Amino acid sequence: MTSTDFPKPTLIPVNGVELEVFEAGRENAGRPIVLCHGWPDHAFTWRHQMPALAAAGYHVIAPNQRGYGNSSRPAEVTDYDIEHLSGDLVALLDHYGYRDATFIGHDWGAFVVWGLTLLHPTRVNKVINLSLPYQERGEKPWIELMEDMLGGDFYFVHFNRQPGIADAVFEDNTAQFLRNLYRKNQPPPEPQPGMALINLARAQTPLGEPIMSDSELAVLVSAFETSGFTGGINWYRNLDRNWRLLADVDSIIHQPALMIYGHRDPVARSENLAEFVPNVEVVCLDCGHWIQQEEPEETNQAILKWLDNRDDA
């Protein structure tokens, strides 16, 4: 699926906002799969998965979540916490009349899917997450923990402690930042002072190889030139709030789950995933962070094989 034949979106009112939603396989009503993108991304990230899932008999629903694309971008930072983000997805199911669905998330979308499953377990029947494993809720809030371990220039910490700084740099260098970010087979980064993503946004020369064609990249550039980056970065600014909001929920994911890692993804794998996700199967593909775009066929095969086995069970 190319940028020209990606589905046309619909704006759907949910949970006090509007989401820009892309669909495939509407004829498969009753078998919903909801695809949740990460940062800084777009529903377009699922362009390789949507036709394959529709062909396999699923009603595929891919929203631009709040803060992204032409979806609503509320002004309040706290409007991007896990209660709001998961509430949007619950309301999306209500819109279609679905009691539950299979959810697939990548990167921040995986965090939202894990959180949705904890907060609204009856609305999720299966979980498939890429890159980001379940994040254990320890004794210290996540941003505080990262600041202690990784310092103030680590991008999660920087987004929280210096609000607005990175947002402005990314918006001043939108096309260059996204071009430099969506790469594969980069050499190991050289240690350097400052905030790595700001340095990346200002870098004149990209490293490694592009994972998108120019026309595909243009879809993202156009979207972020319209939306800016603050809405998506506000997801990061709620991490400690999310830590508090998840304090009293059952911390175990009881649903069947598939975890797909990229072998060269810098995101750390979980050493104790099965403690919190006991019904998990793990697959590792030979790629970096942008798993479903770097290895689309292998990703589709892993997802469809796992779903077939669940449906046959």
Phi, psi and chi 1 to 4 in degrees:
 res  aa     phi    psi   chi1   chi2   chi3   chi4
   1 MET       -  127.5 -177.6  177.9  -69.2      -
   2 THR  -101.2  177.3   66.0      -      -      -
   3 SER   -62.9  -26.7   53.7      -      -      -
   4 THR   -80.9  -27.1   52.3      -      -      -
   5 ASP  -112.5   16.8   58.6   12.7      -      -
   6 PHE   -62.8  142.5 -165.5   66.6      -      -
   7 PRO   -56.9  150.1  -19.9   28.2      -      -
   8 LYS   -75.3  141.3  -65.0  -71.1 -176.3  -83.9
   9 PRO   -84.9  162.8   32.1  -35.1      -      -
  10 THR  -123.1  139.1  -53.5      -      -      -
  11 LEU   -90.1  121.8  -78.7  177.2      -      -
  12 ILE  -119.9  124.9  -63.9  176.2      -      -
  13 PRO   -74.9  126.5   24.7  -28.3      -      -
  14 VAL  -145.9  136.9  -64.4      -      -      -
  15 ASN    52.5   35.4 -164.2   28.8      -      -
  16 GLY    83.5    2.6      -      -      -      -
  17 VAL  -133.0  177.6  -63.5      -      -      -
  18 GLU  -115.6  135.8  -77.2 -171.1  -36.9      -
  19 LEU  -111.3  137.3  -64.2 -174.0      -      -
  20 GLU   -83.4  116.3 -178.0 -178.5   26.4      -
  21 VAL  -120.9  132.5  179.5      -      -      -
  22 PHE  -109.5  139.7  -57.2   81.1      -      -
  23 GLU  -131.4  153.1  -68.8  178.3   69.4      -
  24 ALA  -142.1  150.9      -      -      -      -
  25 GLY    69.9   36.6      -      -      -      -
  26 ARG   -59.2  -26.5  -68.3  177.3 -169.6  173.9
  27 GLU   -65.7  -13.5   66.8  -84.9   10.5      -
  28 ASN   -95.9   33.7  -55.3  -42.1      -      -
  29 ALA   -52.1  136.9      -      -      -      -
  30 GLY   105.2  -11.6      -      -      -      -
  31 ARG  -126.5   70.2  -59.9 -172.7   74.8 -152.8
  32 PRO   -81.7  141.1   30.3  -35.4      -      -
  33 ILE  -129.6  128.4  -77.4 -170.8      -      -
  34 VAL  -109.9  127.6 -178.1      -      -      -
  35 LEU  -106.5  125.5  -50.8 -179.8      -      -
  36 CYS  -118.0  113.9  -59.9      -      -      -
  37 HIS   -77.1  169.8   64.2   77.8      -      -
  38 GLY  -108.6 -151.8      -      -      -      -
  39 TRP  -121.5  145.4  179.4   88.1      -      -
  40 PRO   -86.9  107.2   29.7  -25.4      -      -
  41 ASP  -137.7 -158.3 -142.6  -28.1      -      -
  42 HIS  -168.7  159.1 -170.8  -80.7      -      -
  43 ALA   -57.8  -24.2      -      -      -      -
  44 PHE   -58.8  -19.2 -172.1   64.1      -      -
  45 THR   -59.4  -21.7 -164.2      -      -      -
  46 TRP   -97.8   16.0  -57.7  110.4      -      -
  47 ARG   -59.4  -28.9   63.4 -164.2  175.1  -79.8
  48 HIS   -83.1  -24.0  -57.0  -65.2      -      -
  49 GLN   -88.9  -32.1  -75.4   65.7   54.3      -
  50 MET   -60.0  -49.4  -68.6 -177.9   73.5      -
  51 PRO   -66.2  -35.1   13.7  -22.3      -      -
  52 ALA   -66.6  -41.9      -      -      -      -
  53 LEU   -69.2  -38.6  -70.8  166.3      -      -
  54 ALA   -63.9  -41.1      -      -      -      -
  55 ALA   -65.2  -26.6      -      -      -      -
  56 ALA   -84.2    1.3      -      -      -      -
  57 GLY   102.4   17.3      -      -      -      -
  58 TYR  -105.1  148.7  -66.7   96.0      -      -
  59 HIS   -88.1  108.2  177.5 -164.7      -      -
  60 VAL   -97.3  125.4 -171.8      -      -      -
  61 ILE  -125.1  116.4  -57.6  163.5      -      -
  62 ALA  -125.0   97.3      -      -      -      -
  63 PRO   -84.5  147.2   31.2  -34.4      -      -
  64 ASN   -78.2  115.8  -90.3  -28.4      -      -
  65 GLN   -73.9  167.3  -63.2  172.7   86.2      -
  66 ARG   -55.7  136.3   63.1  168.2   66.2 -162.0
  67 GLY    99.2   -8.4      -      -      -      -
  68 TYR  -122.3  150.6  -71.0   86.1      -      -
  69 GLY    54.5 -134.2      -      -      -      -
  70 ASN   -97.7   13.9  -68.6  -46.9      -      -
  71 SER   -74.2  163.8  -65.0      -      -      -
  72 SER   -60.3  148.7  -62.3      -      -      -
  73 ARG  -128.5   79.9  -60.5 -173.8  -68.0  -83.3
  74 PRO   -57.6  152.6  -19.9   30.7      -      -
  75 ALA   -80.8  -31.0      -      -      -      -
  76 GLU   -76.6  131.5  -69.1  -65.3  -38.9      -
  77 VAL   -58.1  -41.8  171.4      -      -      -
  78 THR   -69.0   -9.7   52.8      -      -      -
  79 ASP   -73.8    0.0  -76.3  -17.5      -      -
  80 TYR  -114.6   21.7  -63.1   86.0      -      -
  81 ASP   -80.1  174.7   66.0   22.8      -      -
  82 ILE   -66.1  -27.6 -168.8   61.5      -      -
  83 GLU   -66.4  -42.8  -75.6 -171.2  -14.3      -
  84 HIS   -69.8  -44.6  -74.2   88.1      -      -
  85 LEU   -65.3  -41.7  -64.7  173.0      -      -
  86 SER   -73.4  -34.1   61.7      -      -      -
  87 GLY   -61.9  -35.3      -      -      -      -
  88 ASP   -60.4  -41.7  -68.1   -8.6      -      -
  89 LEU   -72.0  -38.0  -61.4  176.1      -      -
  90 VAL   -61.4  -44.9  167.4      -      -      -
  91 ALA   -65.6  -31.4      -      -      -      -
  92 LEU   -65.5  -42.3 -164.4   57.9      -      -
  93 LEU   -60.2  -43.7  -66.9 -173.5      -      -
  94 ASP   -59.4  -41.5  -68.1  -17.5      -      -
  95 HIS   -55.9  -42.2  167.6   82.6      -      -
  96 TYR   -86.7   -6.2  -71.5  105.6      -      -
  97 GLY    78.6   26.8      -      -      -      -
  98 TYR   -99.1  133.6  -71.0  136.2      -      -
  99 ARG   -72.6  -40.9 -178.7  177.1   62.7   86.1
 100 ASP  -152.9  174.2   57.7   21.4      -      -
 101 ALA  -156.1  166.7      -      -      -      -
 102 THR   -86.6  134.1  -63.9      -      -      -
 103 PHE  -116.6  135.0  -75.6   82.8      -      -
 104 ILE  -119.9  127.4  -54.8 -178.2      -      -
 105 GLY  -129.8  147.4      -      -      -      -
 106 HIS  -124.7  136.1  170.7 -106.7      -      -
 107 ASP    60.1 -126.9 -176.9   78.9      -      -
 108 TRP   -60.1  -30.9 -108.2  106.6      -      -
 109 GLY   -61.3  -33.8      -      -      -      -
 110 ALA   -66.2  -41.1      -      -      -      -
 111 PHE   -57.9  -42.6 -176.1   92.7      -      -
 112 VAL   -65.5  -41.1  173.0      -      -      -
 113 VAL   -65.8  -42.0  170.1      -      -      -
 114 TRP   -59.1  -47.2  -66.1  124.6      -      -
 115 GLY   -65.0  -41.9      -      -      -      -
 116 LEU   -57.0  -42.9  165.9   71.2      -      -
 117 THR   -67.2  -34.3  -51.7      -      -      -
 118 LEU   -72.0  -41.9  -65.5  175.4      -      -
 119 LEU   -82.3  -30.3  -69.1  167.2      -      -
 120 HIS  -135.4   62.6  -56.6  -81.8      -      -
 121 PRO   -62.0  -26.5   19.9  -31.4      -      -
 122 THR   -76.6  -10.4   62.4      -      -      -
 123 ARG   -96.1   -2.6  -51.1  -53.7  -62.9  -93.4
 124 VAL  -120.8  122.2 -179.3      -      -      -
 125 ASN   -98.8  -29.5   58.0   48.7      -      -
 126 LYS  -147.5  151.4  -69.6 -177.5  -79.0  -67.8
 127 VAL  -123.4  130.5  171.5      -      -      -
 128 ILE  -128.3  118.5  -59.6  172.6      -      -
 129 ASN  -125.7  144.3  -83.6  -29.7      -      -
 130 LEU  -117.2  135.0  -73.7   65.5      -      -
 131 SER    78.3  -61.3  179.9      -      -      -
 132 LEU   -94.9  112.4 -172.5   79.4      -      -
 133 PRO   -75.9  173.5   28.9  -34.2      -      -
 134 TYR   -53.9  132.9  179.9   97.4      -      -
 135 GLN  -100.2  113.9  -61.2  -61.9  -67.0      -
 136 GLU   -64.6  136.9 -179.9  179.4   -8.0      -
 137 ARG   -90.3   99.8 -174.1 -172.7  175.3  -79.2
 138 GLY   -84.1 -162.9      -      -      -      -
 139 GLU   -80.2  -19.5  -66.2 -176.5    2.4      -
 140 LYS  -115.3  137.8 -177.2  175.9  -75.4 -165.8
 141 PRO   -52.8  149.0  -26.3   34.4      -      -
 142 TRP   -61.5  -44.5  -76.7  -54.1      -      -
 143 ILE   -67.0  -41.7  -65.3  -62.3      -      -
 144 GLU   -57.7  -43.6  -72.8 -173.6   31.5      -
 145 LEU   -63.0  -45.2 -175.8   67.7      -      -
 146 MET   -64.8  -38.2  -69.6  177.7 -169.0      -
 147 GLU   -63.3  -40.9 -169.2  166.4   24.5      -
 148 ASP   -63.8  -41.0  -71.5  -11.5      -      -
 149 MET   -87.6  -36.6  -65.4  176.2   62.8      -
 150 LEU  -118.1  -10.9  -59.1  166.2      -      -
 151 GLY    88.9  171.6      -      -      -      -
 152 GLY   -73.1  -17.0      -      -      -      -
 153 ASP   -87.3   -9.5  -80.8  -27.6      -      -
 154 PHE   -61.1  135.9 -176.2   61.8      -      -
 155 TYR   -62.4  -36.1   68.2  105.0      -      -
 156 PHE   -57.0  -45.6  -81.9   75.2      -      -
 157 VAL   -69.6  -45.2 -179.1      -      -      -
 158 HIS   -58.4  -44.2 -169.3  -73.8      -      -
 159 PHE   -57.0  -35.0  -72.7  160.2      -      -
 160 ASN   -84.7  -40.3  -82.0  -89.8      -      -
 161 ARG   -87.6  -22.0  -57.0  -64.2 -172.0 -119.9
 162 GLN  -129.6   63.0  -60.2 -171.8   52.1      -
 163 PRO   -60.0  137.1   19.8  -31.3      -      -
 164 GLY    94.7  -23.8      -      -      -      -
 165 ILE   -67.7  -56.1  -58.3  -64.6      -      -
 166 ALA   -65.7  -39.0      -      -      -      -
 167 ASP   -52.3  -47.3  -43.8   36.9      -      -
 168 ALA   -66.7  -40.4      -      -      -      -
 169 VAL   -63.9  -44.7  173.3      -      -      -
 170 PHE   -62.1  -41.0  -60.8  154.9      -      -
 171 GLU   -70.2  -29.3  -74.8  165.2   27.1      -
 172 ASP   -75.4  -18.6  -73.7  -15.8      -      -
 173 ASN  -132.6   39.8  -59.3  -83.1      -      -
 174 THR   -55.5  -54.8  -62.9      -      -      -
 175 ALA   -64.6  -41.9      -      -      -      -
 176 GLN   -66.6  -42.4 -176.8  168.6  -79.7      -
 177 PHE   -61.3  -49.6  174.5   48.6      -      -
 178 LEU   -68.0  -37.6  -65.5  171.5      -      -
 179 ARG   -60.2  -43.3  177.6 -157.1   66.7 -178.5
 180 ASN   -73.3  -26.3  -67.8  -10.6      -      -
 181 LEU   -82.9  -41.2 -173.7   66.6      -      -
 182 TYR   -86.1   72.2  -82.0   88.6      -      -
 183 ARG  -128.9  164.8  -45.6  -69.3  -70.9 -173.7
 184 LYS  -136.6  163.5   61.8 -177.3  179.6 -179.1
 185 ASN    56.8   38.7  -60.7  -32.5      -      -
 186 GLN   -77.0  149.9  -58.8  102.7  -45.7      -
 187 PRO   -67.0  157.8   24.3  -32.7      -      -
 188 PRO   -56.8  136.7  -22.2   31.3      -      -
 189 PRO   -68.3  142.5   24.5  -32.5      -      -
 190 GLU   -78.3  136.5  -64.0  -74.4  -25.3      -
 191 PRO   -59.7  134.3  -20.0   31.1      -      -
 192 GLN  -149.2  153.3   55.9 -178.3  -48.7      -
 193 PRO   -73.0  162.5   26.1  -33.0      -      -
 194 GLY    92.0 -176.4      -      -      -      -
 195 MET   -89.0  121.9 -160.0  -86.6 -122.9      -
 196 ALA   -59.0  -40.9      -      -      -      -
 197 LEU   -72.8  -32.6  -72.7  177.0      -      -
 198 ILE   -65.3  -42.9  -71.2  177.6      -      -
 199 ASN   -59.3  -40.6  -65.5  -19.5      -      -
 200 LEU   -64.6  -41.8 -174.0   70.1      -      -
 201 ALA   -63.6  -28.5      -      -      -      -
 202 ARG   -94.2   -6.5  -70.1  174.1  168.3  156.6
 203 ALA   -70.7  131.2      -      -      -      -
 204 GLN   -76.6  -27.6  -63.4  -64.2  -47.2      -
 205 THR  -120.5  122.7  -54.2      -      -      -
 206 PRO   -75.4  153.8   27.6  -32.2      -      -
 207 LEU  -105.9  159.4  -59.5  175.8      -      -
 208 GLY    69.8 -152.9      -      -      -      -
 209 GLU  -120.7  147.2  -55.3  159.0   32.4      -
 210 PRO   -69.3  147.4   26.0  -33.0      -      -
 211 ILE  -101.2   -3.6   65.3  164.2      -      -
 212 MET  -129.0  154.3  -66.3 -174.1 -149.8      -
 213 SER   -71.5  166.6   67.4      -      -      -
 214 ASP   -60.2  -38.4  -70.6  -14.5      -      -
 215 SER   -69.9  -34.2   63.8      -      -      -
 216 GLU   -68.5  -45.8  -70.8  171.4  -31.6      -
 217 LEU   -60.3  -35.2 -176.2   61.6      -      -
 218 ALA   -61.1  -30.1      -      -      -      -
 219 VAL   -62.3  -45.2  173.4      -      -      -
 220 LEU   -68.7  -43.6 -100.0   71.6      -      -
 221 VAL   -59.6  -46.3  171.7      -      -      -
 222 SER   -60.7  -42.4  174.9      -      -      -
 223 ALA   -63.2  -44.2      -      -      -      -
 224 PHE   -77.9  -25.6  -79.2   98.2      -      -
 225 GLU   -64.8  -29.4  -74.6  177.5  -16.5      -
 226 THR   -80.8  -47.4  -61.2      -      -      -
 227 SER   -88.1  -23.5   68.6      -      -      -
 228 GLY    69.9 -175.2      -      -      -      -
 229 PHE  -110.1  -11.5  -71.0   84.2      -      -
 230 THR   -63.9  -40.6  -63.0      -      -      -
 231 GLY   -57.1  -47.4      -      -      -      -
 232 GLY   -66.9  -39.7      -      -      -      -
 233 ILE   -66.9  -26.8  -66.6  174.2      -      -
 234 ASN   -63.0  -20.9  -79.0  -17.2      -      -
 235 TRP   -60.0  -42.5  -66.7   28.7      -      -
 236 TYR   -64.0  -33.1  -70.5   85.6      -      -
 237 ARG   -76.2    2.4  -63.9 -179.2  174.9  128.6
 238 ASN  -113.6    9.5  -79.6  -80.3      -      -
 239 LEU   -61.3  -45.4 -101.0 -177.8      -      -
 240 ASP   -70.2  -34.6  -76.2   -3.1      -      -
 241 ARG   -62.2  -42.7 -178.9  177.5  171.9   84.6
 242 ASN   -61.7  -39.9  -65.7  -17.4      -      -
 243 TRP   -55.8  -41.3 -179.5   86.6      -      -
 244 ARG   -72.9  -39.8  -68.8 -173.1  -72.7  -86.3
 245 LEU   -66.1  -26.2  -70.8  170.7      -      -
 246 LEU   -94.3    9.5  -66.0  169.8      -      -
 247 ALA   -62.6  -36.4      -      -      -      -
 248 ASP  -107.9    9.2  -62.2  -36.5      -      -
 249 VAL   -91.3  157.8  -60.4      -      -      -
 250 ASP   -60.4  122.3  175.5    6.7      -      -
 251 SER   -83.9    2.3   62.6      -      -      -
 252 ILE   -98.5  133.0  -56.9  -59.1      -      -
 253 ILE   -87.1  112.5  -59.7  -76.9      -      -
 254 HIS   -91.7  -16.5  -63.2  -79.5      -      -
 255 GLN   -72.9  155.9  -71.7   80.4  -13.2      -
 256 PRO   -58.8  139.3  -18.8   29.6      -      -
 257 ALA  -140.5  145.3      -      -      -      -
 258 LEU  -119.2  127.0  173.5   64.7      -      -
 259 MET  -112.4  120.3 -178.3   67.1 -135.2      -
 260 ILE  -111.2  118.1  -57.4  177.4      -      -
 261 TYR  -102.8  154.5  -68.3  117.5      -      -
 262 GLY   -99.3  132.4      -      -      -      -
 263 HIS   -59.2  -33.3 -179.5   63.0      -      -
 264 ARG  -107.9   16.3  -65.7 -172.2  -63.7  -82.4
 265 ASP   -71.0  128.2 -170.6  -13.2      -      -
 266 PRO   -69.2  -14.8   21.5  -31.2      -      -
 267 VAL   -66.7  129.3  176.1      -      -      -
 268 ALA   -69.0  139.5      -      -      -      -
 269 ARG   -78.4  158.7  -59.2 -174.7 -154.7 -177.1
 270 SER   -86.0  133.7  170.8      -      -      -
 271 GLU   -87.2  -14.5  -64.4  179.5   -1.7      -
 272 ASN  -133.0   36.5   57.8  -12.2      -      -
 273 LEU   -55.8  -42.6 -176.7   62.4      -      -
 274 ALA   -67.9  -19.0      -      -      -      -
 275 GLU   -65.2  -36.9  -73.5 -178.3   34.5      -
 276 PHE  -101.2  -21.6  -65.1   93.4      -      -
 277 VAL  -129.0   76.1 -167.4      -      -      -
 278 PRO   -65.6  -24.0   18.0  -29.1      -      -
 279 ASN  -101.0   41.8  -62.0  -48.7      -      -
 280 VAL  -100.9  144.0   69.5      -      -      -
 281 GLU  -115.6  139.7 -176.9  174.8  -38.3      -
 282 VAL  -115.8  133.3  175.1      -      -      -
 283 VAL  -126.0  140.0  169.4      -      -      -
 284 CYS  -124.4  123.1 -172.6      -      -      -
 285 LEU  -104.3  155.2  -59.0 -178.5      -      -
 286 ASP   -84.4   80.5 -174.1   18.8      -      -
 287 CYS  -161.0 -179.0   59.3      -      -      -
 288 GLY   -95.5 -139.4      -      -      -      -
 289 HIS   -77.1  -33.2  178.3   65.7      -      -
 290 TRP   -89.1   61.6  -50.2  104.5      -      -
 291 ILE   -53.6  -53.6  -64.2  169.5      -      -
 292 GLN   -72.9  -13.0   72.4  -88.1   28.8      -
 293 GLN   -99.4  -32.3  -62.1 -177.2   77.0      -
 294 GLU   -74.1  -40.0  -68.6 -176.0   47.4      -
 295 GLU  -129.3   66.9  -64.3  -71.0   -5.0      -
 296 PRO   -63.6  -43.1   18.0  -29.5      -      -
 297 GLU   -67.1  -44.1  -65.1  -56.0  -38.5      -
 298 GLU   -64.9  -37.7  -69.5   81.0   -6.1      -
 299 THR   -62.7  -46.7  -59.2      -      -      -
 300 ASN   -61.0  -43.3  -67.3  -11.7      -      -
 301 GLN   -62.4  -42.8  -71.1  171.3   13.3      -
 302 ALA   -63.2  -44.5      -      -      -      -
 303 ILE   -65.7  -49.0  -70.6  171.5      -      -
 304 LEU   -68.8  -37.5  -69.7  170.1      -      -
 305 LYS   -62.4  -45.1  178.0 -177.7  177.1 -176.7
 306 TRP   -64.7  -42.6 -175.1   82.8      -      -
 307 LEU   -64.7  -40.1  -73.6  169.2      -      -
 308 ASP   -60.0  -43.2  -77.0  -13.9      -      -
 309 ASN   -65.7  -36.0  -70.5  -21.5      -      -
 310 ARG   -69.2  -40.6  -59.4  -72.9   82.3   65.8
 311 ASP   -68.3  -30.5  -71.1  -16.6      -      -
 312 ASP   -80.2  -17.1  -66.4  -19.3      -      -
 313 ALA   -68.5      -      -      -      -      -
